[in-house]
């Protein structure tokens, strides 16, 4: 690449540096103010282990559910030529821009005991979803699945459709083609989307506290534990925040090095 064309224009350097400082200084401040000598004691405090376990479990279940529902949905968005697909795509991505608290309210109105579906579940089967661990998984899936759908749809659009055409020419059915040709082609995109989905689910707060509540051992995930600790023990909140920061950084490193490639630009 030509050195002249790769140089950053001088007027962009200052705002770029300010942007980096704006994004990194809060993280540096978090690390500086972390009571490292109390790290072990804070992590061993009652409820911290349960919150971490529930966070990891619910994020993993939400990612599995997102894969089950999101990969077929991404295929429809990428391959279907039916009218209204663009409208469907817009609706699917609404949770990306919707305030999570509003998402929690919407889930409550649908799946609550008086909700559109929740009242039927309660009357017919005696199933109540809000304020349970299942509600945590549902809330996290609602806000995180669009990340996976967008990633997989992009991978499907970038994949060479000629391989699918060849498989169809050789007599493979649509399901066989999808399973043995399409999925291997887009596997890196699916994996990357799953990691993004898992990370988003792990950090979910607004929809979770609205739809599932904040009950230790049942619905209290790490973000909720951080919020609660900030009110009564700021040092504990800092320690829990550092744990989430470490998990987030590890996720990003895994995403870049394993699936996006170290040389990706």
Secondary structure as GFF3:
##gff-version 3
##sequence-region A 1 265
A	DSSP	alpha_helix	3	6	.	.	.	ID=ss1
A	DSSP	alpha_helix	10	32	.	.	.	ID=ss2
A	DSSP	three_ten_helix	36	38	.	.	.	ID=ss3
A	DSSP	alpha_helix	39	43	.	.	.	ID=ss4
A	DSSP	alpha_helix	48	79	.	.	.	ID=ss5
A	DSSP	alpha_helix	85	92	.	.	.	ID=ss6
A	DSSP	alpha_helix	94	97	.	.	.	ID=ss7
A	DSSP	alpha_helix	100	111	.	.	.	ID=ss8
A	DSSP	alpha_helix	118	125	.	.	.	ID=ss9
A	DSSP	alpha_helix	133	158	.	.	.	ID=ss10
A	DSSP	alpha_helix	162	169	.	.	.	ID=ss11
A	DSSP	alpha_helix	174	177	.	.	.	ID=ss12
A	DSSP	pi_helix	178	182	.	.	.	ID=ss13
A	DSSP	alpha_helix	183	202	.	.	.	ID=ss14
A	DSSP	alpha_helix	206	211	.	.	.	ID=ss15
A	DSSP	alpha_helix	222	232	.	.	.	ID=ss16
A	DSSP	alpha_helix	234	254	.	.	.	ID=ss17
A	DSSP	pi_helix	255	260	.	.	.	ID=ss18
###
